[in-house]
Amino acid sequence: MISYPDELNIIFEKLKSLNLKPVIVGGFVRDSLLGIESKDIDIELYGVTSFNCVKDILEEFGSVNVVGKSFGVCKLKFYDLDLDFSLPRRDNKVDSGHRGFDIKLYSNLDFKTAASRRDFTINAIGYDVEENKLLDPFNGADDLRDKILRAVDLNSFVEDSLRVLRAAQFCARFNLEIEQSLFLTCKDMVSKNMLNELPKERIFEEVKKLLLKSQKPSIGFKLLREFGTDIYTDNLNVIDEIAKQLSTDNQTNLVLMLAGLCYNFSQTETEDFILKLSDERELLERVVKLTQAYSEIENIHVNSINDYLLYKLATKVDIDELLVLSSSIYFAKNNSEVYSTGEEIYKRAQELNILKDKLPALLGGKELLKFGLKPSPKFSEILDKAYEAQMHGSFKTYDEALLWLKNYLKL
């Protein structure tokens, strides 16, 4: 049995009063059986004569957003829950590509037929709210318990090439063994270049889930290599270490993971690898800067650490992020529990208050104006010199900074 948030009962009672049967489906059921909390809940409604009436019913509980051109999903934010309501449907492949499906909605489709369109048995489990029981026509709960990833139907599995990537990320997220016939099917799909049908953005979404939701993302990347994809590097033990230190900021976590995959690449190799996955320029720039900063401290001795080095690092990257990357690389390479260089960098950067931000500049444009200078391209040159001097410790207070500037300008 599974438990769902009590807040949903008011909606379920309303649906049942209208002779509609709500069935919780997909990831929420799977995660509940694994003891994983989730706020995203998909609900299929059986006995609905018109999809339009679903929207009307749900608007009693909040603002409803209808999405999907060929099929309807009513999205409802209810308390802190993200709810998706849909009708049972069948998908038939009619053309190439990830959009080449003919999708038909049915008001009275039986659950087994509706669930047969799912990719894996662990995602084809439903929970009948009214009868308080699991609906598991493909024995997904058993596969979940036995830690096996199995396709619902290998013949329909090949109709969506994205499922190859989903197979890898589910094995990594839930530490599953892929069933042999499914493995061979994925391998065959890759050999036929079926992933080429997918837009880069959809591939990257699955890679992100693999990186950010797995305790051991290496499991998924090893599978991708065995399938024959080119989404692979030899730095998998590093990303497993990074997975132990993730923050609540997913974009930062993503940067760290990608940097971990590329930390020993040249800049050109890093750019090629990232651009193969995503066209996000900011993401690329952050990964490149982080890997370059790591190369600067890779072989530094603990006794060589000084304030100027750390101030300079802080102008390029977030030192806290750099330490997550460098410590992960260190522990992946060495059978050691102590990273003395990283500990010293952390201690000194914390004392200097530059773990998250660079040293605030004491001098700016207004100080140059006070000394009678007029705005010109030379402003940047003077301010750069001043900041370098500040990082070297030539002055530490505002008054000292003004004196330095006066001497520099020879006034």
N, C-alpha and C positions, 0 to 999 in steps of 0.2 A: 504494500500500500504506500501511497505518497500523501504528503500533506501540502496544502496550498494556503496562501494568505487568507485569513478570515474575511478580509475586506471584500473578497470576491463573492461572498455568499449572497449579498444583496442583488448583484447582477444575475447570478445563477438562478435565484428564486424568481426574478422577473422573467427570465428566458423560459424557465420551466412552466410558469403560469400561462405562457403563450404556446405551450406544447412544442417548445424547441429544446433539443437535447444538446447541452454543451459537453464537449469532450476535450480535455487538455491534451495536447499532442507535442511531439518533438522534443526539443532540447530540455524543456523544463522537467518533463517526466524522467528523461535519462539522468539529468543532474540530481533530481530528487532521490532517485534510487541509489545514487553514489554519495548522497549526503552533502551535495554541493548546493549552496543557496543561490537563487537567481531571482531577479526582478523582471525578467523578460518572459512573458507567458503567451504561448500561441493556443488559441481555442478554436476548434472546428465546431460549427453549428449544424446539426442534423435536423431535418424537417422544415427547413426554410423554403418558402415558395418563391420569394423574391429577395435578391440581395439588397435592393433599395430599402426594404423594410428593416434590415439589420441596422443600418445607419440611423434610422428614425428611432429605433428602440434604444440604441446605445447613447443617443444624444441626451437622454435623461441623466446620464452619469458624467457628462463632460463633453468637451469639444472633440469631435470625431474627424479624423483625416482619412479619406479614402484614397488608396494608392493602387497602382497596377492598371495597365491599359487593357489587357486581355482577360485579366481576372481581378477580382476585387478583394482587398484586405482593408478592414476598418481598424485603424490604429487609435487607441484610446489611452491617454495618460490618466491613471486612476490612483490617487494617493501617490506612492512612490513606485508604482508598478507600470511597466510598459506592456500594454495588452494588444495583441493582434487577433482579430476575429475574422474568420474566413469560412467559406463553404467547402464541403468535400469536392475534390476535383480529380480529373484524369488528364494526364499529359501525354500527347502523342507526337513523336518526332516527325516533322513534315519537311524540314529543310536543314541545311548545314548551319553550324554556328550555335552559340548559346541561346539565341532567341528563336531558333527554328522549331518551336513547339506549338501545336494546336491544343489549347487548354479549354476544357469544358467543365462547367460547374454543374453539380447535381444536388438536388435537394434531399434525395432519399438513397444515396449511395451507401452500401454497407461499409463498415469500418475497414475490413480487410482489403477490399478493393481500393478504397481511398488511400490506405497506407501502403499499398503496393507500389505507388509512385516514388516512395522514399528511397534514399540511397542505401542506407545501412540498417540492419535489423535493430540496432540500438537506438535509431532515430524513428523507428516505426511503431513505437509503443504509445498507447493512448491511455487516458484515465477517464472513465465514465463517471462524471460527477454525481449524476442522479443515482446510479446503482452502486457507487462507491467500490469500483473494481477496475483492475488493470485490463486493458485490451491489448493482447500481445500475440497476434496471429502468426508472427514470424520468429517467435521465441527470442526476442531481443534481450529480455531480462536475463535469460540463461547465458547468452553471449556476453552480456555485461559482467555477470558474475564470473564467468570463465575467462574474461579478458581476451575475447576474440572479436576482431572486426570482420563482419561478414556482410556481403551484399544481400539486399532483399531479392533482387532478380538480376543476374549477370547480363541477361539479354537487354534489359532496359538500362542497366547501369552505363553501358557504353554510349548511350544517347547524349550524355552530358559530360564533356571532357573535364569540367571543373572538379568532378568527383575524384579524379586522380589526386589532386592537391588536397581535397578534403580527407581522403584516406590517410595521407601522410600526417595531416595535422591532428586527426582524431586519435591515431595510434600514439602520437607524442603526448597529447593532452591527457589521455586516460591510460597510458602505458599498456596498450593493447598489442596483441600479436595479429598480424594480418593473415586471414585464411588464404591458403595456397592458391586456390582458383581465382580469388579476387586479386591477389598479387600478380598472377600471370596476366590477368585481364588488364590491369593498370599498365603493366610493362608493354603489353601489346598496343594499347592506346597511345602510349608515348612513342613507340617505334613507328606508328602510322602518322606521327606529327599532328595528332588531334588537338594538342594543347595550343597549336598555332591558331585555332579558331577563336581563342579567348582574347579579349582585350587585356592589355597589360594591367589595368586597374583591378580587374577581377582576380587575376593571379596574385597580385600584391596583397589583396584583402585576405586571401587564404594564408599567404606567407606571414602576414602580420599576426594572425591568430595563432599560427604555429609558434612564432617567436615569443608572443606575449602571454599566451595562456598555458604554456607547457612548463612543467618542472624540469623536463629534460628535452629541450627542443632538438637535440642531436638525433633522437630517435626518428623524428620526421624527416630531417635532412638526409639521414642515411638511407631512408626508404626512397626519397626522391632520387638519390644517386642510383639505387638499385633499379628503380623504374626506368632510368636512362635519361632523366632531365639534366639540364645544365645549371640548375639552381643548387649549387653545392660549393663548399670550400673545405679545406682540411682543418679548419679552426673550430671544430664542433665542441671540443672539450671546453673551450673558452666561453662559448655562449651558455653552456650548462652551468658554468660558474657565475656568469652574469645573472642568470635566472634566479639565483639565490639572493640577489641584492636589488631586485627591482623596486622602484618607488611607486607612488600613486599616479605619476605623470606618464601616461602611455607614450607620448611623443618622445620624451626623454628616454624612456625604456627602449623604444624602437631605434633611436640613434645609437644607444649603447650596444644593442644587439647587432646592428649592421656594422658598427665599428669593430665589434668582436670578430665578425666573420671576415673582415678585411684588414685587420690591424697590421699585417705584415706584407700588404700589397704596396706596389708603387701607387702614386696618385692616379696615374692613368688607369691602372688595373682596378682601383677602387671606384673611380668614376664609371668605368665600363660595367662593373658589377651592379652598382646601385641603379644606373640608368636602364639596365636590363629589367629592373623591377619597377621603377617609379620615375616619373618626370618631375617630382617635387624638388625644386632647386634649393629651397631652404634645408630640406632634409639632407640632400647631397652635400651642401656646404658644411653643415654641422658634423657629418660623418668624416669628411675630409679633414677638417680642422682638428677633430679629436684624434684621428689616427696620426696626424702630423705631430701633434703635441706629445702623443705617446712615444713616437720615435725620438723626440728630444730628451725624454727622461728614461728611455729604455735601459741604458747602461750607466746611469748616473749613480755614483756612490753616495751613501748617506752623508759622508763628511763633506761632499761637494755642494750640498744644498745651502743656498743663501737667500737673503731677502730679495735681492734683485731678480734672481732666477724665478722665484715664485711670483713676484709682481709681474714679471714679463709673461709668465704662463697665464696669469689671470686675465691679461688683455686679450688672450686668444681663445680660451675655453673656460668652462666652469670647472674649477679644480676638483670639486666634489665628484663630478661626472668622470673626470680623468682618472681619479683614484679608483672608482668602481671598475673602469676598464683595465687599468694597470694591475690592480690587485687580482682581478679575474685571470688575466694572462699569467701572472706570477704563480698563482696557485694551480693553474692548469699545467704549467711547465714543471713545477717543483713540488716535491713531496715534503711540504713544509707548512707549518701553521703560523709562521711569523714572516711578515713582509716589512722588514725594518725601514726600508726606504719610504714606503708608502705611509707608515706610521709617523715618520719624521715630517714628511711633507704635510700630512694632515694636521699635526700638532702646530707646525710653524704657520701654516696658512690660516688656521683657526686663530692663532695669536694675532696675526696681521689683519684678521677680519676680511679675508679675501677668498674664503671657500666657495662662495656663490657669486661674488661680484669683484670687479677689479678695483684697484686703489682709486678713490675719488681724487680727481685733479684739484689742486689748491689754486691753480691759476687758470683763468679763462679769458675770453675776449674782452670782457669789461675791464679787467686789470690793464690790458694793453691800451684800451681807450683812455684810462685814467692817466697813463703816462704820455698821452698826446699822440699815440700812433693812430693812423687812419686805416680803416679796413683795406686789406690787400692780400694777395696770395701769400705774402710773407708771414701773415698771422699764423697759418698752420705750421710753418717751419719753426717759428718761435715757440709755439705751444708744445710742439713735439719735443723740442730741446728741453723745455721746462719740465715736461712730464718725465723724460728720461732722467733729468737731474733729481727730480723728486723720488723716483724709484731707486736711484743710487744713494739716496739719503742725504743729498746736499741741503735739503731743508725739510722740516717736519711740521712747521706751523705756518699760519697765514702770514704773519709778520716776517718770518724768515723767508717765505716765498717772495714777498714783495721786495725784500732786500736783495735777494738773488736776482730778481728780474731787473732791478735798478742797476746792479753791477753788470748784468749781461748786456743791457742796453747802453751801458756806460754813460748814465745820466748823472 
